Amino acid sequence: MAGGKAAAVAKKLTKSSKSKKGTRIHTKVHFYRPQTLSLERKPKYAKKSVPSKNQLDHGIIKYPLTTESSMKLIEDSNTLVFIVDLKSNKRQIKQSVKDLYQIECDRVNTLITPRGLKKAYVRLSKDFDALDVANRVGVI
């Protein structure tokens, strides 16, 4: 038994504790940080408490404009005038007019008034009459 212990100790002493790789030869001047393990995030709570609402949900068209100049446009150039949401674009205005009033429009022109409201001039196609649509909407 004593011989077995001595052999084990001798074996341990002859075995080097250093690795057999040796020192690394650096060929580059700059040190590049090695890639480490990147774990997936596991948040304790959501970043947003409430999901953001779609812009089409709260209504792009606020109200139709009923001024004298807008009435003249209805009669002369088959155009309806609306006050719309400031962040809406022409495509959204065209789509919401189609959804709300079931009418096709040729083009939409927009401007932002000095009061900070967005005004949309909606030119209706030849199939629809602006006077009839204005009566249905309640402008006239």
C-alpha positions in Angstrom: 0.0 0.0 0.0 2.7 2.4 0.9 4.3 1.7 -2.5 1.0 2.6 -4.3 0.8 5.9 -2.5 4.4 6.8 -3.3 3.8 5.9 -7.0 0.8 8.2 -7.1 2.7 11.1 -5.5 5.6 10.5 -7.9 3.2 10.5 -10.9 1.7 13.7 -9.7 5.1 15.4 -9.4 6.2 14.4 -12.8 2.9 15.6 -14.3 3.2 19.3 -15.0 0.4 21.6 -13.8 1.1 24.0 -16.7 -0.7 23.4 -19.9 1.1 21.9 -22.8 -0.1 24.7 -25.2 2.6 27.1 -24.2 2.4 30.9 -24.6 0.4 32.3 -27.3 2.2 34.1 -30.1 0.6 37.4 -30.9 0.7 38.3 -34.5 -1.3 41.5 -34.4 -0.6 44.8 -32.7 -4.2 45.4 -31.6 -6.2 43.4 -29.1 -9.6 42.2 -30.2 -12.0 41.3 -27.4 -13.1 37.7 -27.8 -16.8 37.0 -28.4 -18.6 36.1 -25.1 -21.8 34.3 -24.5 -24.8 36.6 -25.2 -27.9 35.5 -23.4 -31.5 36.2 -24.5 -33.2 39.0 -22.5 -35.8 38.0 -20.0 -37.5 41.3 -18.9 -39.4 41.4 -15.7 -42.0 43.8 -17.2 -43.0 45.0 -20.7 -41.3 48.2 -22.0 -44.7 49.6 -23.0 -47.6 49.3 -20.6 -50.2 49.9 -23.3 -49.8 48.9 -27.0 -49.8 52.0 -29.3 -53.1 52.8 -31.0 -53.4 52.7 -34.7 -53.9 56.2 -36.2 -56.9 55.0 -38.2 -58.7 54.0 -35.0 -59.2 57.5 -33.6 -60.4 59.0 -36.9 -58.4 60.9 -39.5 -61.3 63.2 -40.6 -62.3 65.5 -37.7 -65.1 67.4 -39.4 -66.2 68.9 -42.8 -65.6 72.6 -43.3 -68.7 74.7 -43.9 -67.3 78.1 -44.8 -68.5 80.2 -47.8 -65.4 79.4 -49.8 -65.8 75.6 -49.2 -69.5 75.9 -50.3 -68.3 77.5 -53.5 -65.8 74.7 -54.1 -68.6 72.1 -53.6 -70.7 73.8 -56.2 -68.1 74.8 -58.8 -65.3 72.2 -58.7 -66.9 69.1 -57.1 -64.6 69.3 -54.1 -65.3 68.7 -50.4 -63.2 70.4 -47.7 -62.3 68.6 -44.4 -60.3 69.4 -41.3 -58.2 66.3 -40.7 -55.7 65.0 -38.2 -52.3 66.8 -38.4 -50.3 63.6 -38.8 -52.4 62.0 -41.5 -51.2 61.8 -45.1 -53.0 62.0 -48.4 -53.4 58.3 -48.8 -55.0 57.9 -45.4 -57.3 60.8 -46.0 -58.4 59.3 -49.3 -59.0 55.9 -47.7 -61.0 57.3 -44.7 -63.2 59.4 -47.1 -63.9 56.2 -49.0 -64.7 54.3 -45.8 -66.9 57.0 -44.2 -68.9 58.2 -47.1 -68.6 55.4 -49.7 -67.3 57.8 -52.4 -64.3 57.7 -54.8 -62.1 60.7 -55.0 -59.7 61.7 -57.7 -57.1 63.6 -55.7 -56.5 65.1 -52.3 -54.7 68.4 -51.7 -53.7 69.3 -48.2 -52.4 72.4 -46.4 -51.7 73.4 -42.8 -53.5 76.5 -41.7 -51.9 79.3 -39.6 -54.1 78.1 -36.7 -52.2 74.7 -36.9 -55.0 72.7 -38.4 -54.6 70.5 -41.5 -57.2 71.2 -44.2 -57.8 68.6 -47.0 -59.4 69.4 -50.3 -60.9 66.2 -51.6 -61.8 66.3 -55.3 -64.5 63.7 -56.1 -64.5 61.6 -59.2 -67.0 62.4 -62.0 -69.3 59.5 -60.9 -70.2 61.4 -57.6 -71.7 64.8 -57.1 -70.3 66.9 -54.2 -73.6 68.5 -53.5 -75.4 65.2 -52.9 -72.5 64.0 -50.7 -72.5 67.3 -48.8 -76.3 66.9 -48.2 -75.8 63.4 -47.0 -72.9 64.4 -44.7 -74.8 67.4 -43.3 -72.6 70.2 -44.6 -75.5 71.9 -46.4 
